[in-house]
Amino acid sequence: MSQPASNVRLRSARHAAGYRSQQELATALGVGVRQIRRWESGNPPWPHPDLQQALTQLLGQDMESLGFNPPVGRDRPDPVRRNPVGATVAAVGLAAVPMQTAAATQPASVAADFEAATRSHRRLYWSVAPATLHPAAVAHATLGCALLTETTGQTRRNVAAALAESYLLAGRIEFFDLRDAEQAGKTLLLALQAAGQADAPLLGSAILAHSAFIPAWAGERDAAVERMVAARTYARRGPAPAALWAWLDAVEAECETRCGNTRTALHLIGHAEDTLAAGTEHPTPAWLDWFTVVRLAAFKGNTQLKAGHLPQARTTLLGVLDGMPATEDKQRSVICGDLAAVEAASGNLEAACAYACRALDQLEVTWYAMGMDRVREVRRTLAPHQHEQCVRDLDERLYGWSTTVSALAR
């Protein structure tokens, strides 16, 4: 005998959201398990409006994606109005972060243990090869999703916050190191979902600002600006420290620079400098470890370079190189690349090649796609001088065995 038809979409969404049985979902919704069986049947009845909203929130998908068809004459629900994050997840085909716990089975100490591993990954980012760290960060996030279904209350919120950090780290690696913007967008969306469950607006602001890089790199200014507006909205729910406000200015400046608006970008950087100088009584979150006064100056130097303010860019970037901590291996390759670009634009070929080689020295120690991009950009500007000995020497380094293999492998 053939198996009776069933609502495969709802059943799959239930499993993806972490509800392993119909009873777990029924408990989360406050309905009887018989109701879940009816919905997972081949002809599921149209739920009551309150249950529609609960289903879309718990499972992260709109009603049609869950296998329901509205009755004749009934308006179709607006998934964006009901659950904007869940609707977006459904649109790109992602499983949502579990949004409701089943009966708690883990002790409260699990949050601190999970957070400790998250902190370790955050620190390892500055020295461990991205291709090595990324699988560990993703696996850790998978563990966090499982823990969300086994914790409750403040413990669950703490796990969700650490999970958001893990997804943010994975998304940063995907975008800045692995150059996979499409996957980074999906991962950052999961990070935003987790931050929402933790009710962590500052972390949500940081995630949204990172997502603005994606359209900005593609020259899509309107989309980048919209995401920055959202990031600032979340920051206002804070209270946000001066460091976060200044970093948001720096991100928006980078987006404007990418879209050719260097004058606007320099204004934003000036505002960020004033914000940092003024300070605030609000503490800076531990996860905001990618931004300092020196990092702001690095943003400024690159923008001055793109604006054609070469003497100013040289002064700023040399100051960054002198003030950079010894642990800033990745960023050092970027700064050397920008200094190479300054010297190339100034016609100082020997100096340009020397800085490019310094960047390559650093990349052999700690690979960073952004740094290699800077060196390649400089080499393209040196094309008219490719027969000069210093440029040939740079090519020997740029296309050496280890550098070429690293570039192709990643």
HELIX and SHEET records of a PDB file:
HELIX    1   1 VAL A    8  ALA A   16  1                                   9    
HELIX    2   2 GLN A   22  LEU A   29  1                                   8    
HELIX    3   3 VAL A   33  TRP A   39  1                                   7    
HELIX    4   4 PRO A   49  LEU A   59  1                                  11    
HELIX    5   5 PRO A   79  ARG A   82  1                                   4    
HELIX    6   6 PRO A   84  VAL A   92  1                                   9    
HELIX    7   7 SER A  109  LEU A  124  1                                  16    
HELIX    8   8 PRO A  130  LEU A  148  1                                  19    
HELIX    9   9 GLY A  153  ARG A  172  1                                  20    
HELIX   10  10 ILE A  173  ASP A  177  3                                   5    
HELIX   11  11 ALA A  181  ALA A  198  1                                  18    
HELIX   12  12 PRO A  201  TRP A  217  1                                  17    
HELIX   13  13 ARG A  221  ARG A  236  1                                  16    
HELIX   14  14 ALA A  242  ARG A  258  1                                  17    
HELIX   15  15 THR A  262  ALA A  278  1                                  17    
HELIX   16  16 VAL A  293  ALA A  307  1                                  15    
HELIX   17  17 LEU A  310  GLY A  323  1                                  14    
HELIX   18  18 ASP A  329  ALA A  345  1                                  17    
HELIX   19  19 LEU A  349  VAL A  365  1                                  17    
HELIX   20  20 ALA A  369  THR A  381  1                                  13    
HELIX   21  21 ALA A  383  HIS A  385  5                                   3    
HELIX   22  22 GLN A  389  LEU A  398  1                                  10    
HELIX   23  23 TRP A  401  ALA A  409  1                                   9    
END                                                                             
